[in-house]
């Protein structure tokens, strides 16, 4: 309303007719309505595409086996049951698996985010002759999947001997000292500490791009105030990178949570929840023993229990995201320190 | 504390300003550099070493027999699938990645402004990131998206565009054309699922643009279109660049990628040497593609400082 008034006044002073002005305002409003219409249609369509599989999982996970072949049941099962979740809980060893996941995940995420930020900062803000070459190598490490180097890595962690210190000790004791780090979370911690964790190179890349976009004046001001490069980094850059940090942390959590290839390689016991999900099918026979099911029952339950398991694996991530979403959204809104 | 030690170590007076900057830069990237050598280059060289050998499990662990280029020759001349899958992977990437990028910019731009239900919309678009990177997606692909493999037959075809094809053919539209449209529609589902990370990256970049830039543009009388191409796009270009590189890599290393599947299958079958060979040839090819993209796009990226 206010807009129309002020527009009218200025336009009148320029000698333009009022009905023309109202027309242009109406046109603007129409455009806005159309834009909103488009926006909401788009979001509804996307919701369908993106939520369909999840709804499908939910619908199936609550289904009793009587409903499986009932053609009249499409979305809402007639016999709602929690049994699938009970079975999945048993087959996944859910509490233990969650505990194993968290032991691996929490330190990894913190170490990885910090190290990647530091390295990204180094690449973004300092000039040194070999920088471009090393950065090219960084890009290369992103595209080489873990599968190419997993066998040598496995051997490395089976007979762990950092920088041949163990071999050096071996010169005196006669037997090289190596540690078996498999079945511990240490391979993850170590890889993350040296910027080689799951998708670390990508995060370094993200932070590098982020820091390159920060104004140099900030650093100069810090330098004048007597900050060295490291205190500038900790005191000025880290607090201002909250947005990038939260974004990266979200990704690190999700990818550590979902990783099953590396975890399965480095662990035989203490399996995290994602690996348990991959073996859920093979553990179905446990039900036979525990619940006295026939093999027909097992076959019938196969897919619904798996679907319940999928939901249980995803659930913590979804809850985390829904809780963290506010901070995440806020943080990406105030990352700009310039504005 | 660290600062004092470093100053003593580096000896403030002995170095020029530039040398000192270089030194600090190297210190910042040092952890990564050690990791690169110990946990990447050495294992990678080992992997390359495997490709020239035949691996077998003997009494003393792994045993190597030198066979020269035989693995490579086999991959290119005898393997019925490898070259075919490699070329189709590359051609698909060339048109899928641009679609993903344009789509991500578009969605991020839509989600940027305040509107009712924005929080909901953002949550929805994060779903693919949560699901698509794990085991869950494999289960989904088999049970939900797969045709017929599921025991629950209801509604599984809705997710694919089968219905659309039937409608189009009934409406008298030429078969080849409807097939083509259906193919694209089927791809759109897939591509949407692969844009989650890119949307988030670009969204964060959009919020990083200082508001004052737009205020100036409005005063100067810029249209929405001009504002997008003169301010928004250059400002998010570093992130778009990341997103492009990420999309390419994500495409090539995706679990569902045909070549990746070959690599994993061969490793699972215990043919580590052949798996390594396939992987290494593949990543030389991908590396070349990335270098070309880097050449073309890297220079057009705008940095504020």
Interface residues (C-beta under 8 A of the other chain):
Chain A: X36 X39 X40 X42 X43 X46 X47 X49 X50 X51 X52 X53 X54 X56 X57 X60 X63 X68 X69 X71 X73 X74 X75 X115 X118 X119 X121 X122 X123 X125 X126 X127 X128 X129 X131 X134 X137 X138 X139 X140 X141 X142 X143 X144 X145 X147 X148 X149 X150 X151 X152 X153 X156 X162 X163 X190 X191 X193 X194 X195 X196 X200 X202 X204 X205 X206 X209 X212 X213 X214 X215 X216 X228 X229 X230 X231 X233 X243 X244 X247 X250 X251 X254 X255 X257 X258 X259 X260 X274 X277 X278 X300 X302 X303 X306 X307 X310 X313 X314 X317 X318 X321 X322 X325 X326 X329 X332 X333 X334 X335 X336 X338 X339
Chain B: X2 X3 X6 X7 X18 X21 X22 X23 X24 X25 X26 X27 X28 X29 X31 X32 X33 X34 X35 X36 X38 X39 X40 X42 X43 X44 X46 X47 X50 X107 X110 X115 X117 X119 X121 X122 X123 X124 X125 X126 X127 X128 X129 X130 X131 X133 X134 X135 X136 X139 X140 X143 X144 X145 X150 X151 X152 X154 X155 X158 X159 X189 X192 X193 X197 X200 X201 X203 X204 X207 X208 X209 X210 X211 X212 X238 X239 X241 X242 X245 X246 X249 X252 X253 X260 X263 X264 X267 X272 X275 X276 X279 X280 X283 X286 X287 X290 X294 X303 X304 X305
